[in-house]
Amino acid sequence: MTKRLAVYAGSFDPLTTGHLWMIEQGACLFDELIVAAGINPEKRYMFSVTERIHMLKESVAQISNVTVGSFTNQFLITYAQSIGAQFILRGVRTESDYEYERTMRNINGDLDPSVTTIFLMPPRAIAEISSSMVKGLIGPEGWEHIVEKYLPAPVFKKIKAAHYAKPE
């Protein structure tokens, strides 16, 4: 029997509990899941790729069939092919996510019909969580108590340290 290998990619800047839910579900669905931090040279990140990979590894350390990788200046379908993945795992939270992901699935299918895109919809309690939303909550008085529930513990610790290391 062929091992079911999937890739779940994103910027993970920062990794949220929504991402972690996707990773946990992917670990249940596939024999192996590679979580890959995509690096877009045009994008400004809160954390370096090294920091993001480190936080990912810390956050998924207890999930035995998950490994962490990265890719730069490459289409996701090309990365999936390079690691031998038969599946791409994607999350859909909103209508706009669906429209974007549907288009990407169709393009990826044109490029390689042997790689199947699997969509998961997160539960209501975490459906609104995004990296952008979390970044927008950091700073005002009391932000720590709000942001902490949206992040895995290693990520919250890193964000808190980075925030308080900045000169006011």
Secondary structure as UniProt FT lines:
FT   STRAND          5..10
FT   TURN            13..14
FT   HELIX           17..29
FT   STRAND          32..39
FT   TURN            41..42
FT   HELIX           49..60
FT   TURN            61..62
FT   TURN            64..65
FT   STRAND          66..72
FT   HELIX           76..83
FT   STRAND          87..91
FT   HELIX           95..111
FT   TURN            113..114
FT   STRAND          116..120
FT   HELIX           124..126
FT   TURN            127..128
FT   HELIX           131..137
FT   TURN            141..142
FT   HELIX           143..147
FT   HELIX           148..150
FT   HELIX           153..165
//
